[in-house]
Amino acid sequence: MAGPESDLLPQLILPDGVCNPVRNVCKPLPAVKTYGCQVAKNSERKIEMEIKVVRKVLDVNDTMAAQNRKMFAEKNIFVLNVMSSPGSGKTTILEKTLARAEIKSAVIVGDICTTNDADRLAGTGVPVVQVNTDEFGGDCHLAAHVIGNAAANLDLDAIDLLIVENVGNLVCPAEFDIGEDARVVVLSVTEGEDKPLKYPLMFRVCNAALLNKTDLLPYLDYDKEMAVRYIHQIQPEMPVFEVSAKTEEGFDPWLEWLRNCVRQKLVKQNAN
Amino acid sequence: MHEMGIAMQVAEIATASIPDNMKDVRVEKVNLKVGRLAAVVPASLRFCFEIITKDTALSGAELHIEEIPVVARCRECDTEWTIAGPVFTCERCKSGSVEILSGQELNIESIEIADE
């Protein structure tokens, strides 16, 4: 198009191939164009800006978790985060574990309400702190700052192992770093073999699994091999300990794994 | 399940990201990256965010959520692939030694502000 205005207008992309659409580039319009009259100026347009943030939403929690981790390392304490759905047998497993492990231990128990679990675990003679999340709205998981505060109630110089019994929930606790050294998930044979497929994040972030209530297998149609296969589909190298908290069958390998974890941390800390 | 707590954190970080010399602006958009493995439901998060930000600088801001796929890399054969279902073994060599490269994010990338 000829004329004085042609430099101001974007070039047309013609379908007949005279202007090759690939090589043709639209010229940007100038801020103010005049065709014999004033046009609205930029001052009426919104000034828009994008500000880069690039921060993890859980930054605050992660910072606190790092502080916890440092504190527990200075005190030579191995921290184990125990998670599961409600009713899988976490508390009973821990009662039996604490009675037999022969490790100087303490426990922080998280529940939305009641002190039932702490009362049961206190029966083992081990120091226990109960955290009830209903004070802050009924949180469905334990967060790092809660663990930091709870640990202040314990004599950290007197223990080598701190167990955190998390709120019964297979979803949210997997998201929150609390400063632990390892995470364990408890699954029971009354829950369905495909639990790992339904809660992949939980099984991805854990270091070991306990398959509990094996004493009930003769009364169930549970396919134990399938459950273990599904666990390994999500976390291929995960050790799975088949146990019965009731009869304590299968406890020896689990206890040995735990003792080994505590030993290795002590060795690592002393080497640093 | 805890989208309210997450919405509060998002609101806090977004508000803190508004530069000091621009305190009268209106935030139009908050851009998040949420991995498909993260335990967050976008619709619930938006709902909670709307409630939390009422009568604040973030009021009316759109919560734009980019869902990040779960991408894995096999440590044995170096194959990279997008995980579509609950299988975390290498799609090529079936090894279990797999590294997750993306899909667990819960990040605020940026905020977009308008000065009216």
Interface residues (C-beta under 8 A of the other chain):
Chain A: K46 I47 E48 M49 E50 I51 K52 V53 V54 R55 K56 V57 L58 D59 V60 G137 D139 C140 H141 N169 V171 C172 A174 E175 P196 L197 P200 L201 R204 Y230 H232 Q233 I234 Q235 P236 E237
Chain B: M1 H2 M4 G5 I6 Q9 V10 I13 A14 S17 I18 P19 E28 L32 L37 A38 A39 P86 V87 F88 T89 S95 G96 S97 V98 I100 Q104 E105 L106 N107 I108 E109 S110 I111 E112 I113 A114 D115 E116
